[in-house]
């Protein structure tokens, strides 16, 4: 809806009119790519560090959305933008001026929740799920 058509004046009645324009991205997963319960394909992401670049290689048949990259869980690295890693492809992302060996990487799960992992790097990186806080 782009506009609201004019209506007769309502005497004594309050009226709230709102115009909304939304865009929704929908992913359809073919039945051949059905995930098993509890399977975390996101943890199969292969990550390597080269200078201030992280190379994210997706060896799975699923799209992976990386929505968070930081040195801790308190803030995203300056300049990081959400990336979608297509199946069987590689994406490079910049770590800015941070040259540490530990990163927090967050991915979007099937339900739209941000799930955190830790990356410990020295060339090749080791990806581990972060335990939920109790």
C-alpha positions in Angstrom: 0.0 0.0 0.0 1.5 3.3 -1.1 -1.2 5.7 0.1 -4.4 5.9 2.1 -7.5 7.0 0.2 -9.4 9.9 1.8 -12.4 9.0 3.8 -15.4 10.9 5.1 -14.8 13.0 8.2 -15.6 11.0 11.3 -17.3 13.3 13.8 -16.0 12.5 17.3 -14.1 9.3 16.3 -10.3 9.1 16.5 -8.8 7.4 13.4 -5.2 6.1 13.0 -4.1 5.4 9.4 -0.7 3.8 8.7 0.9 3.1 5.3 3.4 0.3 5.3 5.7 -1.0 2.6 7.6 -4.2 3.4 10.0 -6.4 1.6 10.5 -10.0 2.7 13.1 -12.4 1.5 11.9 -16.0 1.5 14.1 -19.1 1.1 12.7 -22.4 0.0 14.7 -25.5 0.9 14.1 -28.5 -1.5 13.3 -31.7 0.3 16.6 -33.2 -0.9 18.4 -30.6 1.4 16.4 -31.5 4.5 18.5 -31.0 7.7 18.4 -33.6 10.4 17.2 -32.5 13.8 20.1 -30.9 15.7 22.4 -30.8 12.7 24.5 -27.6 12.7 25.7 -27.2 9.1 26.9 -23.7 10.0 29.7 -25.2 12.1 31.1 -26.8 8.9 32.1 -23.3 7.7 35.8 -23.4 6.9 37.6 -20.2 7.9 41.2 -19.0 7.4 42.9 -15.8 8.3 45.2 -13.9 6.0 46.3 -10.5 7.4 43.2 -8.5 8.0 41.0 -10.8 5.9 38.9 -13.8 6.9 38.2 -16.2 4.1 34.8 -17.9 4.7 34.4 -21.1 2.7 31.0 -22.8 2.7 31.4 -26.6 1.9 27.7 -27.3 2.3 24.6 -27.1 0.1 23.0 -24.5 2.3 23.2 -20.7 2.3 24.9 -19.3 5.4 24.2 -15.8 6.7 27.1 -14.3 8.8 25.5 -11.4 10.6 28.1 -10.7 13.3 31.9 -10.5 13.5 33.6 -9.0 16.5 36.5 -9.5 18.9 34.0 -10.2 21.7 30.3 -10.4 22.1 29.9 -6.7 22.9 30.3 -5.1 19.5 30.8 -5.7 15.8 34.1 -4.9 14.2 34.1 -1.5 12.5 33.2 -1.8 8.8 31.8 -5.3 9.0 28.7 -5.9 6.9 26.5 -8.9 7.0 27.4 -11.5 4.3 25.6 -14.4 2.8 27.9 -17.3 1.8 26.3 -19.2 -1.1 26.6 -23.1 -1.2 30.1 -24.3 -2.2 31.5 -20.8 -2.4 34.0 -18.5 -0.6 33.6 -15.0 0.7 36.3 -12.7 2.1 35.5 -10.3 4.9 37.7 -7.5 6.3 38.6 -7.5 10.0 39.7 -3.8 9.9 42.5 -2.9 12.2 41.9 -5.8 14.5 44.7 -8.3 14.1 43.9 -10.7 17.0 43.6 -14.4 16.7 40.2 -14.8 18.4 36.9 -13.7 16.9 33.2 -14.0 17.7 31.2 -14.9 14.6 27.4 -15.0 14.5 25.2 -16.7 12.0 21.5 -16.7 11.5 19.8 -20.0 12.1 16.6 -21.3 10.3 14.4 -19.4 12.7 16.1 -16.0 12.4 18.0 -16.2 15.7 21.6 -15.0 15.9 23.8 -18.0 17.1 27.3 -17.2 18.2 30.5 -19.1 17.6 34.1 -18.5 18.5 37.0 -18.5 16.0 40.5 -19.2 17.2 42.9 -18.5 14.3 46.5 -19.1 13.5 46.2 -19.5 9.7 43.4 -22.0 9.7 40.7 -21.2 12.2 38.8 -23.5 14.6 35.1 -22.8 14.8 33.2 -23.7 18.1 29.7 -23.0 19.2 29.4 -20.7 22.2 27.6 -22.3 25.1 24.2 -20.7 25.9 24.3 -18.5 29.1 22.2 -19.8 31.9 
